[in-house]
């Protein structure tokens, strides 16, 4: 994979035809976007040559193209078939159908955990002979830290762009269409309703060292979670996966630890990291930076990876068909052929991915603010060409 990623740097650019180069340049000239804040690169996988580039090493805000790095790192470090557990632990003992002590609902960062999963946990408890509980329900979110937002986020991003971050979140922290401030406590309260006595008190805390496993559910395979993240550009999933990487690989369920894992993934794959800065997973942070060269190298490496390549490519939106590209490039030749990750903030509009099986491309556009509707038109013309 590192060899594939290094291909962009190793092979000299091949001069595109004057007409093609001119057309691509014109595609990227859009109203309100400065050429000095625009970067692009196209790589031909068949000939291993860069066929077009413009400011490929320019360090720019990537918006949600940041999620491409999260996807590669998560799939590589954890594996496409990895499943995220949620457990019920017991503090006490079972006596004649009554659990004498507390039940601990412990989360490990499943962003897809639902009330249906809680019902399945209760059914497993009952199958184990637990009919009553003489104690409390404790919500344990200690697998991650308790920081509810990503670093460098605008205050307005809280709940608007992502539910509060936690290792224990049910139904994305929503109660009657309202997002709560303490998702772990909300999860513990919801856990009582599928069949446990409603009189139980729900509190937050940490499981005792001698707590015993009583029931367990797991998420869908990671490949499907990554697909949800990339196709829908799901900020919450991205941020939880960053903390997941930190917890699993560095023993710290923090954004900083996960970001370090992701950056090391880029290094290990031979990606040119000059101008790259990983601060969060969603691309919402003001501090995130990427280059068109680095994104192209990452895309080359991921596609050529025998273990994660299929899952990674399948996670991307398809032009004119699904995800954030459903209503873009709805006509041939791009429709159904271009698979790419979008990105949009007030400061950045980006598009990086694959044009068929032959070309890898990346386009990053920044502005203050960015006229994203014009930028998208330019990106779509570029991909069509």
C-alpha positions in Angstrom: 0.0 0.0 0.0 2.8 2.4 0.8 4.4 1.7 -2.6 1.1 2.6 -4.3 0.7 5.7 -2.3 4.2 6.8 -3.2 3.4 6.5 -6.9 2.3 10.1 -7.2 5.6 11.4 -5.9 7.7 8.7 -7.7 6.4 9.2 -11.3 7.0 12.4 -13.2 3.8 14.1 -14.4 2.7 13.3 -17.9 1.7 16.4 -19.8 -2.0 16.4 -20.5 -3.1 17.5 -23.9 -3.3 21.2 -24.2 -7.1 21.0 -24.8 -7.7 18.7 -21.8 -5.5 20.8 -19.5 -7.2 24.0 -20.7 -10.7 22.4 -20.2 -9.8 21.3 -16.7 -8.4 24.7 -15.8 -11.5 26.4 -17.1 -13.7 23.9 -15.1 -12.1 25.0 -11.9 -12.5 28.7 -12.6 -15.7 29.6 -10.8 -17.1 32.8 -9.5 -16.0 33.8 -6.0 -13.2 31.1 -5.7 -9.6 32.2 -6.1 -7.3 30.1 -8.2 -4.7 30.6 -5.5 -7.0 28.8 -3.0 -7.8 25.9 -5.3 -5.8 22.7 -5.6 -6.4 19.7 -7.8 -4.7 16.5 -9.0 -5.6 13.7 -11.4 -3.7 10.4 -11.4 -3.9 7.7 -14.1 -3.8 4.3 -12.5 -3.2 2.5 -15.8 0.0 4.4 -16.6 1.0 5.5 -13.1 1.3 9.1 -14.1 0.0 12.4 -12.9 -2.0 13.7 -15.9 -3.1 17.0 -14.3 -2.2 19.0 -11.3 -2.6 22.5 -9.9 -1.1 23.5 -6.6 -1.0 19.8 -5.5 0.9 20.6 -2.3 -1.2 23.6 -1.2 -2.3 23.1 2.4 -6.1 23.7 2.5 -9.1 23.0 4.7 -10.5 19.6 3.5 -14.0 19.8 5.0 -15.5 16.3 5.0 -12.8 14.9 2.8 -11.2 14.4 6.2 -13.4 11.4 6.5 -11.4 9.6 3.8 -8.5 9.3 6.2 -10.8 8.2 9.1 -12.3 5.5 6.9 -8.9 4.1 5.8 -7.4 4.1 9.3 -10.5 2.5 10.9 -10.8 -0.2 8.2 -7.1 -0.9 8.4 -6.6 -0.9 12.1 -9.8 -2.5 13.2 -10.8 -4.5 10.1 -13.9 -4.4 7.9 -15.6 -7.1 9.9 -15.0 -5.5 13.3 -18.1 -5.0 15.4 -18.5 -2.6 18.3 -20.0 -4.1 21.5 -22.4 -2.8 24.1 -22.6 -4.7 27.4 -24.6 -5.1 30.5 -22.4 -5.9 33.5 -23.6 -6.9 36.9 -22.4 -5.7 40.3 -23.8 -8.2 42.8 -25.4 -11.6 42.5 -28.5 -13.4 41.2 -30.8 -14.8 43.9 -34.1 -16.5 43.0 -34.7 -14.4 39.9 -33.6 -11.1 41.4 -30.3 -9.4 40.7 -29.1 -8.1 44.1 -27.0 -5.1 43.1 -26.5 -2.7 40.2 -26.6 -3.3 36.4 -24.1 -1.4 34.4 -24.9 -0.4 30.8 -21.4 0.0 29.3 -20.9 1.6 25.9 -17.9 1.1 23.7 -18.7 3.7 21.1 -21.3 2.2 18.8 -22.7 5.1 16.8 -25.6 3.0 15.6 -26.9 1.8 19.0 -30.7 1.9 19.1 -33.5 1.3 21.5 -34.1 -2.0 19.7 -30.6 -3.1 20.9 -31.6 -2.2 24.4 -34.6 -4.4 24.1 -32.4 -7.3 23.0 -30.2 -6.8 26.0 -33.2 -7.0 28.3 -34.4 -10.1 26.6 -30.9 -11.7 27.1 -31.0 -10.8 30.8 -34.4 -12.4 31.2 -33.1 -15.5 29.4 -30.4 -15.7 32.0 -33.0 -15.8 34.7 -33.0 -12.1 35.8 -36.6 -11.0 36.3 -36.1 -8.2 38.9 -33.3 -5.9 39.9 -32.6 -4.6 43.4 -30.3 -1.8 42.5 -29.6 0.9 40.0 -28.9 1.1 36.3 -25.5 2.8 35.8 -24.5 4.3 32.5 -20.8 3.8 31.9 -19.3 5.9 29.1 -15.7 5.7 30.4 -14.4 4.0 27.2 -14.2 7.5 25.8 -13.6 10.9 27.4 -16.5 13.1 28.1 -15.8 15.9 25.7 -19.0 16.4 23.7 -17.5 18.3 20.7 -14.5 18.1 18.5 -11.6 20.5 19.0 -11.7 23.7 17.0 -15.5 23.5 16.4 -17.7 26.5 16.3 -20.1 26.6 19.2 -23.0 26.4 16.8 -21.9 23.0 15.7 -23.0 21.5 19.0 -26.1 19.3 18.2 -26.5 21.0 14.8 -23.7 19.1 13.1 -23.4 16.2 15.5 -25.0 14.9 18.7 -22.9 15.2 21.9 -20.0 12.7 21.7 -20.0 9.8 24.1 -19.1 6.1 24.2 -22.8 5.4 25.1 -25.3 7.0 22.8 -28.7 5.5 21.9 -30.6 6.7 18.8 -28.1 9.5 18.4 -29.2 11.0 21.7 -32.7 11.9 20.6 -35.8 11.9 22.8 -38.9 13.1 21.1 -36.9 14.7 18.3 -34.8 16.6 20.8 -31.1 15.9 21.3 -30.2 15.6 25.0 -27.0 17.0 26.6 -26.2 13.8 28.5 -26.6 10.9 26.1 -25.2 8.3 28.5 -27.8 9.1 31.2 -30.5 9.1 28.5 -29.4 5.7 27.4 -29.6 4.3 31.0 -33.1 5.7 31.4 -34.1 4.2 28.0 -32.7 0.9 29.1 -35.3 0.6 31.9 -38.3 0.8 29.5 -38.0 -2.4 27.5 -38.9 -4.5 30.5 -36.8 -3.7 33.5 -38.7 -2.2 36.5 -39.4 1.4 35.8 -38.7 2.2 39.5 -35.0 1.7 39.0 -32.9 4.8 39.3 -30.6 5.6 36.4 -27.2 7.3 37.1 -23.9 7.7 35.4 -20.8 6.0 36.7 -18.1 3.4 36.1 -18.4 -0.4 36.4 -16.7 -1.9 39.4 -13.5 -3.9 38.6 -15.3 -7.2 39.6 -18.5 -6.5 37.6 -19.4 -9.6 35.6 -20.7 -9.7 32.0 -24.4 -10.5 31.8 -25.5 -9.6 28.2 -24.0 -8.2 25.1 -25.0 -6.9 21.7 -22.7 -5.9 18.8 -23.0 -3.4 15.9 -23.1 -4.2 12.2 -19.7 -4.8 10.7 -17.4 -1.7 10.5 -17.5 -1.8 6.7 -21.2 -0.8 6.9 -20.6 1.8 9.5 -17.9 3.4 7.4 -20.3 3.3 4.4 -22.9 5.2 6.4 -20.2 7.8 7.4 -18.9 8.4 3.9 -22.2 8.2 1.9 -24.1 10.4 4.2 -21.1 12.5 5.4 -22.1 11.6 8.9 -20.1 13.8 11.3 -21.1 11.9 14.4 -20.0 8.6 13.1 -16.7 10.1 12.0 -15.9 11.6 15.4 -16.9 8.4 17.3 -14.6 6.3 15.0 -11.7 8.7 15.8 -12.2 8.1 19.5 -12.6 4.4 18.8 -9.2 4.4 17.2 -7.7 6.2 20.1 -9.2 3.8 22.6 -8.3 0.6 20.7 -4.8 1.6 19.5 -3.5 4.1 22.1 -5.5 3.2 25.2 -7.1 6.7 25.2 -10.6 7.3 24.0 -9.9 10.9 22.9 -10.0 12.8 19.7 -6.3 13.6 20.0 -5.3 10.0 20.4 -7.4 8.9 17.5 -6.1 11.7 15.3 -2.5 10.6 16.1 -3.4 7.0 14.9 -4.8 8.4 11.7 -1.8 10.6 11.0 0.5 7.6 11.6 -1.7 5.6 9.2 -0.9 8.2 6.5 2.8 8.0 7.3 2.8 4.1 7.2 1.1 4.2 3.7 3.8 6.5 2.3 1.4 9.5 2.0 3.1 12.9 1.7 2.2 14.5 5.0 3.7 17.9 4.4 0.8 20.3 4.8 -1.5 17.7 6.4 -2.9 18.2 9.9 -5.5 15.9 11.5 -7.4 17.6 14.3 -10.8 15.8 14.2 -12.6 13.2 12.1 -15.4 15.2 10.5 -13.5 18.0 9.0 -15.4 20.6 11.0 -12.4 21.8 12.9 -10.7 25.0 11.9 -7.4 23.3 12.3 -7.8 20.5 9.7 -5.5 20.7 6.7 -4.9 18.4 3.7 -3.4 18.6 0.2 -4.7 17.3 -3.1 -1.5 15.3 -3.4 -2.0 13.6 0.0 -5.6 12.8 -0.7 -4.8 11.3 -4.1 -2.0 9.2 -2.6 -4.4 8.0 0.1 -7.0 7.1 -2.5 -4.4 5.2 -4.5 -3.2 3.3 -1.5 -6.7 2.4 -0.3 -7.9 1.1 -3.6 -4.9 -1.1 -4.0 -5.2 -2.6 -0.5 -6.3 -6.2 -0.8 -7.8 -6.2 2.8 -9.7 -2.9 2.8 -9.9 -1.8 -0.8 -13.3 -3.2 -1.6 -15.0 -1.9 1.5 -13.4 1.5 1.2 -14.4 2.1 -2.4 -17.9 0.8 -1.7 -18.3 3.3 1.0 -18.2 6.3 -1.3 -21.2 8.1 -2.8 -22.0 7.3 -6.4 -22.6 10.2 -8.8 -26.3 10.7 -9.6 -27.2 7.5 -7.6 -26.8 7.8 -3.8 -25.5 9.6 -0.8 -24.3 13.2 -1.0 -23.8 12.8 -4.8 -27.4 11.6 -5.5 -28.3 15.0 -7.0 -25.0 15.7 -8.6 -23.6 14.6 -12.0 -26.9 13.0 -12.9 -25.9 12.6 -16.5 -23.3 10.5 -18.3 -20.4 10.0 -18.4 -20.1 10.6 -14.7 -23.4 9.2 -13.5 -22.8 5.8 -11.9 -19.1 6.0 -12.7 -17.7 8.7 -10.4 -17.3 7.6 -6.8 -16.2 10.4 -4.6 -16.4 12.0 -1.1 -17.9 15.4 -0.9 -17.0 18.1 1.6 -18.8 21.4 2.5 -18.2 24.0 5.2 -18.4 27.8 5.1 -14.7 27.8 4.3 -14.3 24.8 2.0 -15.8 22.8 -0.8 -14.1 19.6 -1.8 -14.5 16.5 -3.9 -12.1 13.5 -4.1 -12.4 10.0 -5.4 -12.4 7.9 -8.5 -13.5 8.5 -12.1 -14.2 4.9 -13.2 -11.5 2.3 -12.6 -8.7 4.4 -14.2 -8.5 7.8 -12.6 -8.0 9.1 -9.1 -8.7 12.8 -8.5 -8.9 15.4 -5.8 -10.2 18.9 -5.8 -10.0 21.3 -2.8 -11.4 24.8 -2.9 -11.2 27.3 0.0 -12.8 30.7 0.5 -13.9 33.1 3.2 -16.8 32.3 2.8 -16.8 29.7 -0.1 -19.6 30.0 -2.6 -20.2 26.3 -2.4 -22.9 26.2 -5.2 -20.4 27.6 -7.7 -17.6 25.4 -6.4 -19.7 22.3 -6.8 -20.5 23.1 -10.4 -16.8 23.5 -11.1 -16.0 20.2 -9.4 -18.7 18.4 -11.3 -17.5 19.8 -14.6 -13.9 18.7 -13.6 -15.1 15.1 -12.8 -17.1 14.9 -15.9 -14.1 15.8 -18.0 
